Amino acid sequence: MSVQQETGEDVPGTGGEAALEVWIDQDLCTGDGICAQYAPEVFELDIDGLAYVKSSADELLQEPGATAPVPLPLLTEVRDSAVECPGDCIHVRRVADRVEVYGPDAE
């Protein structure tokens, strides 16, 4: 079974199967909230106006560099958040080798 986008394509660089995680660099976050609009189950704006990832238990993770798993049904929304983010602060990477597949450092 392979990890696929809604287009039916494999996720870049995953070799067909991979668990993904996402994190936000708050130093670059512009607080536009695009990520929270695309995937409110994964992202949330805090009182400081910056976006953070949420745990699978819906808990806001405010520690610098905190990661959250990317639920497969929300992969397209999380990918679009990383692509559309004006601050280029959303990083989606494979858990196994920590290689970024979407975001400013994607290969």
N, CA, C and O atoms as a GROMACS GRO file, in nm:
protein
  428
    1MET      N    1   0.085  -0.118   0.000
    1MET     CA    2   0.000   0.000   0.000
    1MET      C    3   0.089   0.123   0.000
    1MET      O    4   0.186   0.128   0.075
    2SER      N    5   0.057   0.222  -0.082
    2SER     CA    6   0.143   0.340  -0.087
    2SER      C    7   0.068   0.462  -0.039
    2SER      O    8  -0.055   0.470  -0.047
    3VAL      N    9   0.144   0.558   0.013
    3VAL     CA   10   0.088   0.686   0.054
    3VAL      C   11   0.066   0.766  -0.073
    3VAL      O   12   0.161   0.791  -0.147
    4GLN      N   13  -0.058   0.806  -0.099
    4GLN     CA   14  -0.086   0.878  -0.222
    4GLN      C   15  -0.161   1.006  -0.193
    4GLN      O   16  -0.236   1.017  -0.096
    5GLN      N   17  -0.138   1.103  -0.280
    5GLN     CA   18  -0.213   1.227  -0.275
    5GLN      C   19  -0.349   1.201  -0.340
    5GLN      O   20  -0.371   1.093  -0.395
    6GLU      N   21  -0.439   1.297  -0.334
    6GLU     CA   22  -0.570   1.279  -0.397
    6GLU      C   23  -0.557   1.262  -0.548
    6GLU      O   24  -0.648   1.208  -0.611
    7THR      N   25  -0.447   1.307  -0.605
    7THR     CA   26  -0.426   1.293  -0.748
    7THR      C   27  -0.388   1.151  -0.784
    7THR      O   28  -0.382   1.117  -0.903
    8GLY      N   29  -0.364   1.064  -0.684
    8GLY     CA   30  -0.324   0.928  -0.709
    8GLY      C   31  -0.174   0.910  -0.718
    8GLY      O   32  -0.126   0.799  -0.740
    9GLU      N   33  -0.099   1.020  -0.702
    9GLU     CA   34   0.046   1.014  -0.709
    9GLU      C   35   0.104   0.981  -0.571
    9GLU      O   36   0.048   1.019  -0.469
   10ASP      N   37   0.216   0.910  -0.571
   10ASP     CA   38   0.286   0.885  -0.446
   10ASP      C   39   0.337   1.015  -0.388
   10ASP      O   40   0.367   1.108  -0.463
   11VAL      N   41   0.347   1.023  -0.256
   11VAL     CA   42   0.405   1.140  -0.190
   11VAL      C   43   0.552   1.146  -0.230
   11VAL      O   44   0.622   1.045  -0.220
   12PRO      N   45   0.602   1.262  -0.275
   12PRO     CA   46   0.741   1.271  -0.319
   12PRO      C   47   0.839   1.222  -0.214
   12PRO      O   48   0.830   1.256  -0.096
   13GLY      N   49   0.932   1.142  -0.260
   13GLY     CA   50   1.042   1.100  -0.173
   13GLY      C   51   1.006   1.004  -0.063
   13GLY      O   52   1.088   0.982   0.026
   14THR      N   53   0.887   0.945  -0.065
   14THR     CA   54   0.850   0.855   0.045
   14THR      C   55   0.874   0.710   0.011
   14THR      O   56   0.862   0.624   0.098
   15GLY      N   57   0.907   0.679  -0.114
   15GLY     CA   58   0.925   0.541  -0.152
   15GLY      C   59   0.794   0.463  -0.146
   15GLY      O   60   0.795   0.340  -0.136
   16GLY      N   61   0.682   0.534  -0.154
   16GLY     CA   62   0.552   0.468  -0.156
   16GLY      C   63   0.486   0.456  -0.020
   16GLY      O   64   0.363   0.462  -0.011
   17GLU      N   65   0.564   0.439   0.087
   17GLU     CA   66   0.506   0.427   0.220
   17GLU      C   67   0.586   0.511   0.318
   17GLU      O   68   0.709   0.501   0.321
   18ALA      N   69   0.519   0.592   0.397
   18ALA     CA   70   0.591   0.672   0.495
   18ALA      C   71   0.494   0.737   0.590
   18ALA      O   72   0.384   0.778   0.551
   19ALA      N   73   0.534   0.746   0.714
   19ALA     CA   74   0.461   0.827   0.811
   19ALA      C   75   0.520   0.967   0.801
   19ALA      O   76   0.641   0.983   0.790
   20LEU      N   77   0.435   1.067   0.806
   20LEU     CA   78   0.480   1.206   0.795
   20LEU      C   79   0.447   1.281   0.922
   20LEU      O   80   0.352   1.249   0.993
   21GLU      N   81   0.529   1.383   0.950
   21GLU     CA   82   0.504   1.473   1.062
   21GLU      C   83   0.519   1.616   1.012
   21GLU      O   84   0.582   1.640   0.910
   22VAL      N   85   0.460   1.708   1.086
   22VAL     CA   86   0.464   1.848   1.048
   22VAL      C   87   0.506   1.931   1.168
   22VAL      O   88   0.472   1.899   1.282
   23TRP      N   89   0.580   2.039   1.141
   23TRP     CA   90   0.614   2.134   1.246
   23TRP      C   91   0.616   2.273   1.186
   23TRP      O   92   0.626   2.290   1.064
   24ILE      N   93   0.604   2.374   1.272
   24ILE     CA   94   0.602   2.514   1.229
   24ILE      C   95   0.716   2.589   1.296
   24ILE      O   96   0.738   2.576   1.416
   25ASP      N   97   0.787   2.666   1.218
   25ASP     CA   98   0.891   2.756   1.270
   25ASP      C   99   0.824   2.888   1.305
   25ASP      O  100   0.802   2.972   1.217
   26GLN      N  101   0.791   2.908   1.432
   26GLN     CA  102   0.719   3.028   1.474
   26GLN      C  103   0.800   3.156   1.450
   26GLN      O  104   0.741   3.264   1.442
   27ASP      N  105   0.931   3.147   1.440
   27ASP     CA  106   1.012   3.266   1.410
   27ASP      C  107   0.980   3.322   1.272
   27ASP      O  108   1.003   3.440   1.246
   28LEU      N  109   0.927   3.239   1.183
   28LEU     CA  110   0.894   3.281   1.047
   28LEU      C  111   0.744   3.298   1.024
   28LEU      O  112   0.703   3.351   0.921
   29CYS      N  113   0.663   3.254   1.120
   29CYS     CA  114   0.518   3.258   1.105
   29CYS      C  115   0.469   3.403   1.097
   29CYS      O  116   0.507   3.488   1.178
   30THR      N  117   0.384   3.429   0.995
   30THR     CA  118   0.327   3.563   0.977
   30THR      C  119   0.188   3.576   1.038
   30THR      O  120   0.131   3.684   1.040
   31GLY      N  121   0.134   3.465   1.089
   31GLY     CA  122   0.003   3.468   1.155
   31GLY      C  123  -0.114   3.487   1.061
   31GLY      O  124  -0.221   3.528   1.105
   32ASP      N  125  -0.096   3.458   0.933
   32ASP     CA  126  -0.204   3.473   0.837
   32ASP      C  127  -0.318   3.373   0.859
   32ASP      O  128  -0.432   3.401   0.824
   33GLY      N  129  -0.287   3.258   0.917
   33GLY     CA  130  -0.390   3.159   0.949
   33GLY      C  131  -0.434   3.073   0.833
   33GLY      O  132  -0.534   3.001   0.845
   34ILE      N  133  -0.363   3.078   0.722
   34ILE     CA  134  -0.399   2.994   0.607
   34ILE      C  135  -0.397   2.846   0.646
   34ILE      O  136  -0.485   2.770   0.606
   35CYS      N  137  -0.297   2.808   0.723
   35CYS     CA  138  -0.285   2.667   0.764
   35CYS      C  139  -0.407   2.624   0.846
   35CYS      O  140  -0.459   2.514   0.825
   36ALA      N  141  -0.452   2.709   0.938
   36ALA     CA  142  -0.567   2.674   1.021
   36ALA      C  143  -0.696   2.669   0.938
   36ALA      O  144  -0.790   2.598   0.973
   37GLN      N  145  -0.700   2.745   0.829
   37GLN     CA  146  -0.816   2.738   0.740
   37GLN      C  147  -0.816   2.608   0.662
   37GLN      O  148  -0.921   2.545   0.646
   38TYR      N  149  -0.699   2.567   0.612
   38TYR     CA  150  -0.689   2.444   0.534
   38TYR      C  151  -0.708   2.319   0.622
   38TYR      O  152  -0.782   2.228   0.585
   39ALA      N  153  -0.642   2.316   0.737
   39ALA     CA  154  -0.644   2.194   0.821
   39ALA      C  155  -0.657   2.231   0.969
   39ALA      O  156  -0.559   2.223   1.043
   40PRO      N  157  -0.776   2.271   1.012
   40PRO     CA  158  -0.795   2.310   1.153
   40PRO      C  159  -0.773   2.196   1.251
   40PRO      O  160  -0.755   2.219   1.370
   41GLU      N  161  -0.776   2.071   1.202
   41GLU     CA  162  -0.750   1.956   1.289
   41GLU      C  163  -0.602   1.945   1.323
   41GLU      O  164  -0.566   1.879   1.420
   42VAL      N  165  -0.517   2.010   1.244
   42VAL     CA  166  -0.372   1.999   1.260
   42VAL      C  167  -0.309   2.130   1.307
   42VAL      O  168  -0.210   2.127   1.381
   43PHE      N  169  -0.363   2.244   1.266
   43PHE     CA  170  -0.305   2.375   1.296
   43PHE      C  171  -0.404   2.464   1.372
   43PHE      O  172  -0.525   2.452   1.356
   44GLU      N  173  -0.349   2.552   1.455
   44GLU     CA  174  -0.433   2.647   1.528
   44GLU      C  175  -0.352   2.772   1.557
   44GLU      O  176  -0.232   2.765   1.586
   45LEU      N  177  -0.418   2.888   1.550
   45LEU     CA  178  -0.355   3.013   1.591
   45LEU      C  179  -0.374   3.029   1.740
   45LEU      O  180  -0.483   3.006   1.793
   46ASP      N  181  -0.268   3.069   1.809
   46ASP     CA  182  -0.276   3.089   1.953
   46ASP      C  183  -0.300   3.237   1.982
   46ASP      O  184  -0.305   3.318   1.890
   47ILE      N  185  -0.314   3.270   2.107
   47ILE     CA  186  -0.338   3.407   2.150
   47ILE      C  187  -0.226   3.502   2.108
   47ILE      O  188  -0.248   3.622   2.094
   48ASP      N  189  -0.105   3.448   2.086
   48ASP     CA  190   0.007   3.532   2.042
   48ASP      C  191   0.001   3.562   1.893
   48ASP      O  192   0.087   3.634   1.842
   49GLY      N  193  -0.100   3.509   1.822
   49GLY     CA  194  -0.118   3.536   1.681
   49GLY      C  195  -0.038   3.447   1.589
   49GLY      O  196  -0.040   3.465   1.468
   50LEU      N  197   0.034   3.349   1.645
   50LEU     CA  198   0.115   3.258   1.566
   50LEU      C  199   0.048   3.121   1.556
   50LEU      O  200  -0.031   3.083   1.642
   51ALA      N  201   0.083   3.050   1.450
   51ALA     CA  202   0.028   2.916   1.429
   51ALA      C  203   0.113   2.811   1.498
   51ALA      O  204   0.235   2.824   1.509
   52TYR      N  205   0.045   2.707   1.544
   52TYR     CA  206   0.110   2.593   1.609
   52TYR      C  207   0.044   2.466   1.559
   52TYR      O  208  -0.069   2.470   1.509
   53VAL      N  209   0.114   2.355   1.571
   53VAL     CA  210   0.055   2.225   1.539
   53VAL      C  211  -0.018   2.173   1.662
   53VAL      O  212   0.008   2.214   1.775
   54LYS      N  213  -0.111   2.080   1.636
   54LYS     CA  214  -0.187   2.018   1.744
   54LYS      C  215  -0.159   1.870   1.746
   54LYS      O  216  -0.138   1.807   1.642
   55SER      N  217  -0.159   1.815   1.865
   55SER     CA  218  -0.139   1.671   1.881
   55SER      C  219  -0.263   1.597   1.831
   55SER      O  220  -0.366   1.659   1.802
   56SER      N  221  -0.252   1.466   1.820
   56SER     CA  222  -0.367   1.386   1.779
   56SER      C  223  -0.479   1.392   1.883
   56SER      O  224  -0.593   1.358   1.854
   57ALA      N  225  -0.445   1.437   2.006
   57ALA     CA  226  -0.545   1.455   2.111
   57ALA      C  227  -0.600   1.598   2.113
   57ALA      O  228  -0.665   1.639   2.209
   58ASP      N  229  -0.572   1.675   2.005
   58ASP     CA  230  -0.621   1.812   1.989
   58ASP      C  231  -0.557   1.911   2.086
   58ASP      O  232  -0.614   2.016   2.114
   59GLU      N  233  -0.439   1.879   2.137
   59GLU     CA  234  -0.367   1.967   2.229
   59GLU      C  235  -0.271   2.055   2.151
   59GLU      O  236  -0.196   2.005   2.066
   60LEU      N  237  -0.272   2.185   2.177
   60LEU     CA  238  -0.182   2.280   2.112
   60LEU      C  239  -0.039   2.256   2.160
   60LEU      O  240  -0.014   2.257   2.281
   61LEU      N  241   0.053   2.235   2.067
   61LEU     CA  242   0.192   2.207   2.101
   61LEU      C  243   0.275   2.333   2.081
   61LEU      O  244   0.307   2.370   1.968
   62GLN      N  245   0.311   2.399   2.191
   62GLN     CA  246   0.376   2.528   2.183
   62GLN      C  247   0.528   2.524   2.200
   62GLN      O  248   0.593   2.628   2.192
   63GLU      N  249   0.584   2.407   2.223
   63GLU     CA  250   0.729   2.398   2.238
   63GLU      C  251   0.794   2.422   2.102
   63GLU      O  252   0.743   2.373   2.001
   64PRO      N  253   0.906   2.497   2.097
   64PRO     CA  254   0.974   2.518   1.969
   64PRO      C  255   1.011   2.384   1.905
   64PRO      O  256   1.068   2.296   1.970
   65GLY      N  257   0.979   2.370   1.777
   65GLY     CA  258   1.012   2.249   1.705
   65GLY      C  259   0.919   2.132   1.730
   65GLY      O  260   0.946   2.021   1.682
   66ALA      N  261   0.810   2.152   1.803
   66ALA     CA  262   0.716   2.044   1.831
   66ALA      C  263   0.657   1.992   1.700
   66ALA      O  264   0.621   2.070   1.612
   67THR      N  265   0.648   1.860   1.690
   67THR     CA  266   0.593   1.799   1.570
   67THR      C  267   0.461   1.730   1.600
   67THR      O  268   0.433   1.691   1.713
   68ALA      N  269   0.381   1.716   1.495
   68ALA     CA  270   0.254   1.644   1.505
   68ALA      C  271   0.245   1.550   1.386
   68ALA      O  272   0.294   1.582   1.278
   69PRO      N  273   0.184   1.434   1.404
   69PRO     CA  274   0.166   1.344   1.291
   69PRO      C  275   0.071   1.404   1.188
   69PRO      O  276  -0.020   1.478   1.223
   70VAL      N  277   0.095   1.372   1.061
   70VAL     CA  278   0.005   1.415   0.954
   70VAL      C  279  -0.093   1.302   0.928
   70VAL      O  280  -0.054   1.196   0.879
   71PRO      N  281  -0.221   1.322   0.962
   71PRO     CA  282  -0.320   1.218   0.934
   71PRO      C  283  -0.335   1.201   0.783
   71PRO      O  284  -0.352   1.300   0.711
   72LEU      N  285  -0.329   1.080   0.734
   72LEU     CA  286  -0.336   1.053   0.591
   72LEU      C  287  -0.456   1.120   0.523
   72LEU      O  288  -0.440   1.174   0.414
   73PRO      N  289  -0.575   1.119   0.584
   73PRO     CA  290  -0.688   1.186   0.518
   73PRO      C  291  -0.669   1.337   0.502
   73PRO      O  292  -0.738   1.400   0.422
   74LEU      N  293  -0.576   1.395   0.578
   74LEU     CA  294  -0.553   1.540   0.571
   74LEU      C  295  -0.424   1.575   0.499
   74LEU      O  296  -0.380   1.690   0.503
   75LEU      N  297  -0.362   1.478   0.434
   75LEU     CA  298  -0.234   1.503   0.368
   75LEU      C  299  -0.242   1.616   0.267
   75LEU      O  300  -0.154   1.702   0.264
   76THR      N  301  -0.345   1.618   0.185
   76THR     CA  302  -0.358   1.724   0.084
   76THR      C  303  -0.369   1.861   0.149
   76THR      O  304  -0.307   1.956   0.103
   77GLU      N  305  -0.448   1.872   0.256
   77GLU     CA  306  -0.466   2.000   0.323
   77GLU      C  307  -0.337   2.047   0.390
   77GLU      O  308  -0.304   2.165   0.386
   78VAL      N  309  -0.264   1.954   0.451
   78VAL     CA  310  -0.138   1.989   0.517
   78VAL      C  311  -0.035   2.030   0.412
   78VAL      O  312   0.038   2.127   0.430
   79ARG      N  313  -0.030   1.954   0.300
   79ARG     CA  314   0.061   1.990   0.191
   79ARG      C  315   0.027   2.129   0.138
   79ARG      O  316   0.116   2.212   0.120
   80ASP      N  317  -0.101   2.157   0.112
   80ASP     CA  318  -0.142   2.287   0.061
   80ASP      C  319  -0.107   2.398   0.160
   80ASP      O  320  -0.070   2.508   0.118
   81SER      N  321  -0.118   2.371   0.289
   81SER     CA  322  -0.079   2.469   0.390
   81SER      C  323   0.068   2.504   0.378
   81SER      O  324   0.105   2.622   0.383
   82ALA      N  325   0.152   2.402   0.361
   82ALA     CA  326   0.297   2.426   0.348
   82ALA      C  327   0.328   2.503   0.220
   82ALA      O  328   0.413   2.592   0.221
   83VAL      N  329   0.260   2.470   0.113
   83VAL     CA  330   0.287   2.535  -0.016
   83VAL      C  331   0.238   2.680  -0.016
   83VAL      O  332   0.305   2.768  -0.068
   84GLU      N  333   0.122   2.704   0.043
   84GLU     CA  334   0.059   2.837   0.038
   84GLU      C  335   0.104   2.931   0.150
   84GLU      O  336   0.076   3.050   0.144
   85CYS      N  337   0.172   2.882   0.250
   85CYS     CA  338   0.211   2.963   0.365
   85CYS      C  339   0.298   3.081   0.322
   85CYS      O  340   0.404   3.060   0.264
   86PRO      N  341   0.254   3.205   0.350
   86PRO     CA  342   0.334   3.320   0.310
   86PRO      C  343   0.464   3.335   0.390
   86PRO      O  344   0.556   3.404   0.346
   87GLY      N  345   0.472   3.271   0.505
   87GLY     CA  346   0.593   3.280   0.587
   87GLY      C  347   0.692   3.169   0.559
   87GLY      O  348   0.801   3.167   0.616
   88ASP      N  349   0.654   3.075   0.472
   88ASP     CA  350   0.740   2.959   0.444
   88ASP      C  351   0.789   2.896   0.573
   88ASP      O  352   0.908   2.869   0.589
   89CYS      N  353   0.697   2.872   0.666
   89CYS     CA  354   0.736   2.823   0.798
   89CYS      C  355   0.684   2.684   0.831
   89CYS      O  356   0.712   2.633   0.940
   90ILE      N  357   0.610   2.622   0.740
   90ILE     CA  358   0.552   2.490   0.765
   90ILE      C  359   0.640   2.385   0.699
   90ILE      O  360   0.668   2.391   0.580
   91HIS      N  361   0.681   2.287   0.779
   91HIS     CA  362   0.772   2.182   0.734
   91HIS      C  363   0.704   2.046   0.750
   91HIS      O  364   0.663   2.011   0.861
   92VAL      N  365   0.693   1.970   0.642
   92VAL     CA  366   0.638   1.836   0.645
   92VAL      C  367   0.751   1.740   0.608
   92VAL      O  368   0.813   1.754   0.502
   93ARG      N  369   0.776   1.645   0.695
   93ARG     CA  370   0.889   1.554   0.669
   93ARG      C  371   0.851   1.410   0.703
   93ARG      O  372   0.757   1.384   0.778
   94ARG      N  373   0.929   1.318   0.642
   94ARG     CA  374   0.912   1.177   0.674
   94ARG      C  375   0.964   1.154   0.815
   94ARG      O  376   1.068   1.209   0.852
   95VAL      N  377   0.895   1.073   0.891
   95VAL     CA  378   0.936   1.042   1.028
   95VAL      C  379   1.063   0.958   1.027
   95VAL      O  380   1.152   0.980   1.109
   96ALA      N  381   1.072   0.862   0.936
   96ALA     CA  382   1.182   0.765   0.937
   96ALA      C  383   1.319   0.829   0.922
   96ALA      O  384   1.412   0.794   0.994
   97ASP      N  385   1.332   0.925   0.829
   97ASP     CA  386   1.464   0.983   0.805
   97ASP      C  387   1.467   1.135   0.817
   97ASP      O  388   1.570   1.197   0.793
   98ARG      N  389   1.354   1.194   0.855
   98ARG     CA  390   1.342   1.338   0.879
   98ARG      C  391   1.374   1.422   0.756
   98ARG      O  392   1.416   1.537   0.768
   99VAL      N  393   1.352   1.365   0.638
   99VAL     CA  394   1.371   1.438   0.513
   99VAL      C  395   1.243   1.514   0.482
   99VAL      O  396   1.134   1.456   0.482
  100GLU      N  397   1.256   1.644   0.456
  100GLU     CA  398   1.140   1.727   0.427
  100GLU      C  399   1.088   1.698   0.287
  100GLU      O  400   1.163   1.698   0.190
  101VAL      N  401   0.955   1.673   0.279
  101VAL     CA  402   0.892   1.646   0.150
  101VAL      C  403   0.806   1.761   0.102
  101VAL      O  404   0.781   1.773  -0.018
  102TYR      N  405   0.760   1.847   0.193
  102TYR     CA  406   0.686   1.970   0.159
  102TYR      C  407   0.736   2.079   0.252
  102TYR      O  408   0.764   2.053   0.370
  103GLY      N  409   0.746   2.201   0.199
  103GLY     CA  410   0.791   2.313   0.279
  103GLY      C  411   0.916   2.377   0.220
  103GLY      O  412   0.963   2.336   0.114
  104PRO      N  413   0.968   2.476   0.289
  104PRO     CA  414   1.079   2.555   0.232
  104PRO      C  415   1.208   2.476   0.214
  104PRO      O  416   1.292   2.515   0.133
  105ASP      N  417   1.227   2.367   0.288
  105ASP     CA  418   1.350   2.290   0.276
  105ASP      C  419   1.332   2.161   0.197
  105ASP      O  420   1.420   2.074   0.199
  106ALA      N  421   1.218   2.147   0.126
  106ALA     CA  422   1.192   2.024   0.050
  106ALA      C  423   1.289   2.014  -0.066
  106ALA      O  424   1.324   2.113  -0.130
  107GLU      N  425   1.332   1.891  -0.090
  107GLU     CA  426   1.430   1.868  -0.197
  107GLU      C  427   1.365   1.863  -0.331
  107GLU      O  428   1.433   1.844  -0.432
   0.00000   0.00000   0.00000
